[in-house]
Amino acid sequence: MRVRQHADCHSRHRASIKVESMVSGTFKLSGWGYEGQSVDDLERYLTTSQVVALVDIRLNPISRKKGFSKKALAATVEALGASYVHLPELGNPKENRAGFQDPGSSAHSRAIEHFQNAVLSAPAAEAAIDRVLELLTKGPVVLLCYEMSESRCHRAPVIEAITSRKLSKLEI
């Protein structure tokens, strides 16, 4: 079994994880932040990546940016033939967001640790991760949040948790 992390060809700010296994085949999970992006940019990314589902991991799926609030976003994604799934159980609490803004700092480390302990270890988050794994059996999945840079967003620990869960299920 091999795990590879690589920069996505569409942007240096997005990462994707590809896990290969003789038992389960391959799954592709990537993150996409809409900061500085348009709905057209998202449509191109989803189409090019042949995504089967966009998973919105914002705690509250609202945005002042046109097209990125839940209802409009769901309509856009579904018009492309993909599923829109909102999993607030994987959202980063407002009081924990500032720590993610300075990658490599002690505040960043504390924010990641808090997110992992307070959010990702909760039973609701574990169920949400299982839902993402279920979606991955159908094809590529994209996790969406606001921040463009994955290093400044909670998408990175969510992707890591999903990948770890996938690998642990393969070892059973």
C-alpha positions in Angstrom: 0.0 0.0 0.0 1.3 3.4 -0.9 0.2 6.9 0.2 1.2 9.8 -1.9 0.6 13.5 -1.3 1.1 15.8 -4.3 0.3 19.2 -5.4 -2.8 19.3 -7.6 -2.1 20.4 -11.2 -4.7 23.2 -10.9 -3.1 25.1 -8.1 -0.1 25.0 -5.8 -2.5 25.8 -2.9 -4.5 22.6 -3.2 -3.4 19.2 -2.2 -4.7 15.8 -3.0 -4.2 12.5 -1.4 -4.1 9.3 -3.4 -4.2 6.0 -1.6 -3.5 2.8 -3.5 -4.1 -0.6 -2.3 -4.3 -4.1 -3.8 -7.4 -4.7 -1.7 -9.5 -1.5 -2.2 -8.3 0.1 -5.4 -7.5 3.8 -5.5 -9.3 6.8 -4.0 -8.7 10.4 -4.7 -9.5 13.1 -2.1 -8.6 16.7 -2.6 -9.2 20.0 -1.0 -10.4 23.2 -2.6 -10.6 26.7 -1.1 -12.7 29.4 -2.7 -10.7 32.4 -1.4 -9.9 34.5 -4.5 -11.8 32.0 -6.7 -15.0 32.2 -8.6 -17.8 29.7 -9.1 -16.6 29.3 -12.7 -13.1 28.3 -11.3 -14.8 25.7 -9.1 -16.9 24.3 -12.0 -13.7 23.9 -14.1 -11.9 22.2 -11.2 -14.8 19.8 -10.5 -15.2 19.0 -14.2 -11.5 18.4 -14.8 -11.2 16.3 -11.7 -14.3 14.2 -12.6 -15.6 14.7 -9.0 -18.5 12.6 -7.9 -19.1 14.7 -4.7 -18.2 18.0 -3.2 -18.2 17.9 0.6 -18.6 21.2 2.2 -16.7 21.1 5.5 -17.6 24.7 6.6 -19.3 24.8 10.0 -21.8 27.2 8.5 -22.2 27.0 4.7 -22.8 30.7 4.2 -20.8 33.2 2.2 -20.9 36.8 1.2 -19.2 35.6 -2.0 -21.8 35.0 -4.7 -22.5 31.4 -5.5 -20.8 29.9 -2.4 -23.7 29.8 0.0 -25.2 26.3 0.5 -28.3 26.5 -1.7 -26.5 28.2 -4.7 -23.4 25.9 -4.3 -25.5 22.8 -4.2 -27.4 23.8 -7.3 -24.1 24.4 -9.2 -22.5 21.2 -8.1 -25.6 19.1 -8.8 -25.9 20.7 -12.3 -22.5 19.2 -13.0 -23.8 15.8 -12.1 -22.0 15.6 -8.8 -23.4 15.4 -5.3 -23.2 18.3 -2.8 -22.9 17.1 0.8 -22.6 19.5 3.8 -20.8 17.9 6.8 -20.7 20.6 9.6 -19.4 17.9 11.9 -16.0 18.4 10.2 -16.2 22.2 10.5 -13.7 24.3 12.4 -15.2 26.2 15.4 -14.9 30.0 15.0 -12.8 30.4 18.1 -10.2 28.0 16.7 -9.8 29.6 13.2 -7.2 32.4 14.0 -4.6 29.8 15.0 -4.6 28.3 11.5 -3.5 31.6 9.9 0.2 31.3 10.8 1.5 27.9 9.6 4.5 26.7 11.6 3.8 28.8 14.7 2.9 27.5 18.1 -0.6 29.0 17.7 -1.0 26.9 14.5 0.1 23.8 16.3 -2.3 24.5 19.1 -5.2 25.1 16.7 -4.5 21.8 14.9 -4.3 19.9 18.2 -7.5 21.5 19.4 -9.3 20.7 16.2 -8.1 17.1 16.3 -9.0 16.6 19.9 -12.3 18.6 20.1 -13.7 18.0 16.6 -12.2 15.1 14.8 -12.3 12.7 17.8 -16.0 13.3 18.4 -18.4 10.5 17.4 -20.2 12.8 15.0 -17.0 13.6 13.1 -16.1 9.9 12.9 -19.5 9.3 11.3 -18.9 12.2 8.9 -15.5 10.7 8.0 -17.2 7.4 7.3 -19.6 9.2 5.0 -16.7 10.7 3.1 -15.1 7.2 2.8 -18.4 5.9 1.4 -18.5 8.7 -1.2 -14.9 7.9 -2.1 -16.0 4.4 -3.2 -17.9 6.1 -6.0 -15.0 8.3 -7.3 -13.0 11.5 -6.6 -14.2 13.7 -3.8 -13.4 17.4 -3.0 -13.5 18.9 0.4 -14.5 22.6 0.3 -13.8 25.4 2.7 -12.9 29.1 2.3 -9.1 29.4 2.7 -7.2 28.9 -0.5 -4.0 27.7 1.2 -4.6 24.3 2.7 -1.8 24.9 5.3 -4.0 27.8 6.7 -7.2 25.7 6.8 -8.6 22.8 8.7 -8.9 20.8 5.4 -5.4 19.4 5.9 -6.1 17.7 9.3 -9.5 16.5 7.9 -7.8 14.9 4.9 -5.2 13.3 7.2 -8.0 11.9 9.4 -9.9 10.5 6.4 -6.7 8.9 5.0 -5.8 7.4 8.4 -9.2 6.0 8.8 -9.1 4.5 5.3 -5.7 2.9 5.9 -6.8 1.5 9.3 -9.9 -0.1 7.7 -7.6 -1.7 5.1 -5.4 -3.3 7.8 -8.3 -5.0 9.5 
